Amino acid sequence: MKENKLTDIMINQFLKDLNIDHDSGTHLFSTSDITSDMRYWAQQEATIIISLNRLFVRTNNLELTQILQQKYQDCAAQWFTEMSNLKELENILNSYGLTIGNIAPFFVADKSVTDIDEDYIMIEKDMIEAFKESDFKESFTFDKKFEDVLGIALEKNQEIVCVSGLNRTGLYTYEIGVHVKEDYNHQGFGTKAVQALIYQAQKRWPDALITYGTQWSHTNSLNLAINVGLKLGWTEIMIKRQSVVE
C-alpha cells in the first residue's frame, strides 16, 4: 500500500473515531457520543490518538473538549506522552471523573506483505466459532459487534500450534490477534501466522486499514510486529470513567 493511501485511510478512520467529517490538517478536537463507525478502542468515554505529528481528540463532554483544545491546540504532538504531560492530563481528566485507562501502540501494514513459504490452514468466517473453547480463543473476539472474519492456523507434527485472527474493529479497520501455544513460543510461529494473515487480508480487503495493537511493555509482541515488517501507525490514550470506591 502506498504511503499516501495508507495515510488517507488512517485519517478517514480517525475522523470516524471523532465523529466529524472535515479534516483541517491540524490537531482535531470533537465532542461526540460513541458511534458504530468508531474503532473498538475508540469507543471509550474519551480518546486521544497521536499520529502523523497530530492529535485526534474526542470526549463526550463539551466543556472538557474545550479545555483540552485550549491546552493542546498548539502542542508538539510527538512529545505528548512525556510523563510530565500525562500527569497534567490525568489531573484534568480526574476533575471530570475520568482517568487514563491505557496507552497503547498500533502498528499498520504500510506495504504489501508477501506470503510465507510453508503450508497453513485457512480459517474462514464460518469456521471461527469452533475455536471459542480452544487454546486459541484469544486470537478472536467472538463478538458480533466486532465480527471475526478470517484466521490462519499453523501446524507442527499434525498439531495446531499457532492461530492468528482478524476482526472488523471500525468502519475502515481490521485488527489482528494471535496466540502461540506455550511450548512453541520463540520459534517464529507467531510472526509467520501474522504475516500470512496480512497477506490474505490485503488480497481480500485491499483498501482496508489492517492493524496490530499491543502494549509498550510487551517486547515479544513489539518484535513480532517489527519482524513482519509493520510500522508504528499511532499511539492511543484510552480514557475511561474513574472507578467508584465504596
C-alpha positions in Angstrom: 0.0 0.0 0.0 1.4 3.4 -1.0 2.2 5.7 2.0 -0.2 8.4 0.8 -3.1 5.9 0.5 -2.3 4.5 4.0 -2.3 8.0 5.5 -5.6 8.8 3.9 -7.2 5.6 5.2 -5.9 6.2 8.7 -7.2 9.8 8.7 -10.5 8.7 7.4 -10.8 6.2 10.3 -9.7 8.8 12.8 -12.4 11.2 11.5 -14.9 8.4 12.2 -13.4 7.9 15.6 -14.0 11.6 16.3 -17.4 11.6 14.5 -16.5 14.5 12.3 -16.5 14.9 8.5 -13.8 17.5 7.8 -10.1 17.3 8.2 -8.5 20.7 9.0 -4.9 19.3 8.7 -4.1 20.3 12.3 -4.9 18.9 15.7 -8.6 17.9 15.8 -10.9 18.1 18.8 -14.5 16.9 18.9 -17.4 16.2 21.3 -19.5 13.2 20.5 -21.1 10.2 21.9 -19.9 6.8 20.7 -20.9 5.6 17.2 -20.7 2.2 15.5 -18.2 3.5 12.9 -15.6 4.1 15.6 -12.9 1.5 16.3 -13.4 -0.7 19.3 -10.6 1.1 21.2 -12.0 4.5 20.4 -15.4 3.6 21.9 -14.5 4.9 25.3 -15.5 8.0 27.4 -12.8 9.8 25.5 -9.8 9.0 23.3 -6.6 10.7 22.2 -4.9 9.4 19.1 -1.3 10.6 18.4 -0.3 10.1 14.8 1.4 11.9 11.9 2.6 14.6 14.4 -1.0 15.4 15.2 -3.6 14.9 17.9 -7.1 13.5 17.2 -9.1 14.0 20.4 -12.7 13.1 21.2 -14.6 13.4 24.5 -18.3 13.2 25.4 -18.2 16.4 27.4 -18.1 19.7 25.6 -16.5 21.6 28.4 -13.7 19.0 28.7 -13.2 19.1 25.0 -12.8 22.9 25.1 -10.3 22.7 28.0 -8.2 20.1 26.1 -8.3 22.1 22.9 -7.2 25.3 24.7 -4.3 23.5 26.4 -3.1 21.3 23.5 -4.1 23.0 20.2 -0.5 24.3 19.6 1.4 21.4 21.3 4.1 19.3 19.7 2.2 16.0 19.4 5.3 13.8 19.1 6.2 14.7 22.7 2.6 14.3 24.1 3.3 11.1 26.2 6.1 12.6 28.2 5.3 11.8 31.8 5.0 15.4 32.9 2.3 16.0 30.4 0.5 12.7 31.2 0.3 13.8 34.8 -1.2 17.1 33.8 -3.7 15.4 31.5 -4.6 12.9 34.3 -5.3 15.9 36.7 -7.6 17.4 34.1 -9.4 14.2 33.5 -9.8 13.5 37.2 -11.8 16.7 37.6 -14.4 15.3 35.2 -14.4 11.8 36.9 -12.2 10.3 34.2 -8.8 8.6 34.1 -6.3 7.3 31.7 -7.2 3.6 31.2 -4.4 2.6 28.8 -1.8 3.9 26.5 -1.1 1.5 23.6 0.7 1.4 20.2 -0.9 0.3 17.0 1.1 -1.0 14.1 -0.1 -0.9 10.4 0.9 -2.6 7.2 2.4 0.2 5.1 3.3 -2.0 2.1 2.2 -5.3 0.6 3.2 -8.3 2.6 4.5 -11.5 0.9 3.1 -14.9 1.7 5.1 -17.4 3.8 6.9 -20.3 2.3 5.0 -23.1 4.0 1.6 -24.6 4.2 -1.1 -23.2 6.5 -4.7 -23.7 7.3 -7.2 -21.0 6.2 -9.9 -20.4 8.9 -12.9 -19.0 7.1 -15.5 -16.9 8.9 -17.9 -19.9 9.3 -15.1 -22.0 11.0 -14.1 -19.5 13.7 -16.8 -20.4 16.3 -15.1 -23.8 16.6 -12.1 -22.1 18.3 -14.2 -20.5 21.1 -13.3 -23.1 23.7 -9.8 -23.9 22.3 -6.3 -22.8 23.4 -6.6 -20.1 20.7 -9.7 -18.3 21.8 -7.6 -15.1 22.3 -7.0 -14.9 18.6 -10.6 -13.9 18.0 -13.2 -11.7 19.6 -16.3 -13.9 19.2 -18.3 -10.6 19.3 -21.0 -10.0 16.7 -20.4 -6.2 17.0 -16.7 -6.6 16.1 -17.0 -9.5 13.9 -14.2 -12.1 13.3 -13.7 -12.5 9.5 -10.6 -14.7 8.9 -7.9 -16.8 10.6 -4.7 -18.6 9.9 -3.5 -21.8 11.7 0.0 -23.2 11.6 0.7 -26.9 12.4 3.7 -28.8 13.6 3.7 -32.6 13.8 -0.1 -32.5 12.8 -0.9 -30.3 15.8 -2.1 -26.7 15.6 0.5 -24.6 17.4 -0.5 -21.1 16.4 -3.6 -19.2 15.3 -3.8 -15.6 14.1 -7.3 -14.0 13.7 -8.7 -10.9 12.1 -11.7 -9.0 13.3 -13.6 -5.9 11.9 -13.0 -3.2 14.5 -14.1 0.0 12.8 -15.6 1.3 9.6 -12.3 1.0 7.7 -10.3 -1.0 10.1 -9.4 -4.7 10.8 -7.3 -5.8 13.8 -5.1 -8.8 14.3 -5.0 -11.2 17.2 -2.5 -14.0 17.6 -1.8 -16.8 20.1 1.0 -19.4 20.1 1.0 -22.5 22.3 3.4 -22.0 25.2 5.7 -24.8 24.2 6.1 -23.3 20.7 7.0 -19.7 21.7 10.1 -18.0 20.3 10.2 -20.3 17.2 8.7 -17.8 14.7 5.2 -19.2 14.5 3.5 -16.0 15.6 5.4 -14.0 13.0 4.6 -16.4 10.2 0.9 -16.6 11.2 0.5 -12.8 11.3 2.4 -12.4 8.0 0.2 -15.0 6.2 -2.9 -13.4 7.7 -2.0 -9.9 6.5 -1.1 -11.3 3.0 -4.6 -12.9 2.8 -6.3 -9.8 4.2 -4.6 -7.5 1.8 -5.9 -9.6 -1.1 -9.5 -9.6 0.2 -9.7 -6.1 1.5 -7.1 -4.0 -0.4 -8.5 -0.7 0.8 -8.8 -1.6 4.5 -6.6 -0.5 7.4 -5.0 -3.6 8.8 -3.8 -3.0 12.4 -1.9 -4.8 15.1 -2.3 -3.5 18.6 -0.2 -4.4 21.6 1.4 -2.9 24.8 4.6 -0.9 25.0 5.8 -3.3 27.7 5.2 -6.4 25.6 8.6 -6.8 24.0 7.9 -10.1 22.2 4.7 -8.7 20.6 6.5 -5.5 19.6 9.3 -7.5 18.0 6.7 -9.6 16.2 5.3 -6.5 14.5 8.8 -5.4 13.6 9.7 -8.9 12.2 6.6 -8.9 10.0 7.6 -5.5 8.6 4.8 -3.4 10.1 5.4 0.2 11.1 4.0 2.2 14.0 0.8 3.9 12.9 -0.2 5.7 16.1 -0.3 5.7 19.9 -3.6 5.9 21.6 -4.6 7.1 25.0 -7.9 5.4 26.1 -9.8 7.3 28.7 -12.4 5.7 31.0 -14.6 6.7 33.9 -12.9 6.5 37.3 -13.9 3.6 39.5 -16.1 4.4 42.4 -14.5 3.2 45.6 -17.1 2.3 48.2 
